[in-house]
Amino acid sequence: MSLPQNPPLPSAPELQSPVPSPCINVCQMEPATGLCRGCLRTIEEIVAWGSAGDDYKRAVWAEIRRREAEIDWG
């Protein structure tokens, strides 16, 4: 008996294909960091997203994960 394959976890959207946007409709740029408060992307990453390929999008998601790890959510 084989186990069913699980789809990517909702917390790992970067593994999905096509790669979904990290936008959560909280679009406010934080001047101190240059990042969107909602999705943690730079304006350059946001602008490029629509025409980017999955490899670029996965790289952006990796940057978002790195940024999330550096934030003190406390």
LINUR-V434368 format. One record per residue. BURIAL is + if it has 16 or more other ideal C-beta (glycine too) atoms within 10 Angstrom, else -. D_FIRST is the distance of its C-alpha to the first C-alpha in Angstrom with 1 decimal. Layout:
BEGIN
burial->BURIAL d_first->D_FIRST
burial->BURIAL d_first->D_FIRST
END
This chain:
BEGIN
burial->- d_first->0.0
burial->- d_first->3.8
burial->- d_first->6.7
burial->- d_first->9.5
burial->- d_first->12.4
burial->- d_first->15.4
burial->- d_first->18.8
burial->- d_first->21.6
burial->- d_first->23.1
burial->- d_first->26.3
burial->- d_first->28.1
burial->- d_first->27.2
burial->+ d_first->28.7
burial->+ d_first->29.7
burial->- d_first->26.2
burial->+ d_first->26.2
burial->- d_first->27.6
burial->- d_first->30.3
burial->+ d_first->31.4
burial->- d_first->32.9
burial->- d_first->36.3
burial->+ d_first->36.8
burial->- d_first->39.8
burial->- d_first->39.9
burial->- d_first->43.4
burial->- d_first->45.3
burial->- d_first->47.4
burial->- d_first->50.0
burial->- d_first->50.9
burial->- d_first->51.7
burial->- d_first->54.9
burial->- d_first->54.5
burial->- d_first->51.1
burial->- d_first->51.1
burial->+ d_first->47.7
burial->+ d_first->46.7
burial->- d_first->46.3
burial->- d_first->43.3
burial->+ d_first->41.1
burial->+ d_first->42.7
burial->+ d_first->43.4
burial->+ d_first->46.8
burial->- d_first->48.8
burial->- d_first->48.2
burial->+ d_first->44.4
burial->+ d_first->44.7
burial->- d_first->47.0
burial->- d_first->44.9
burial->+ d_first->41.6
burial->- d_first->42.2
burial->- d_first->42.6
burial->- d_first->40.4
burial->- d_first->37.2
burial->- d_first->33.9
burial->- d_first->34.7
burial->- d_first->37.8
burial->+ d_first->36.1
burial->+ d_first->33.5
burial->- d_first->36.4
burial->+ d_first->38.2
burial->+ d_first->35.2
burial->- d_first->35.2
burial->- d_first->38.9
burial->+ d_first->38.3
burial->- d_first->35.8
burial->- d_first->38.4
burial->- d_first->41.1
burial->- d_first->39.2
burial->- d_first->38.8
burial->- d_first->42.6
burial->- d_first->43.6
burial->- d_first->44.7
burial->- d_first->43.2
burial->- d_first->44.9
END
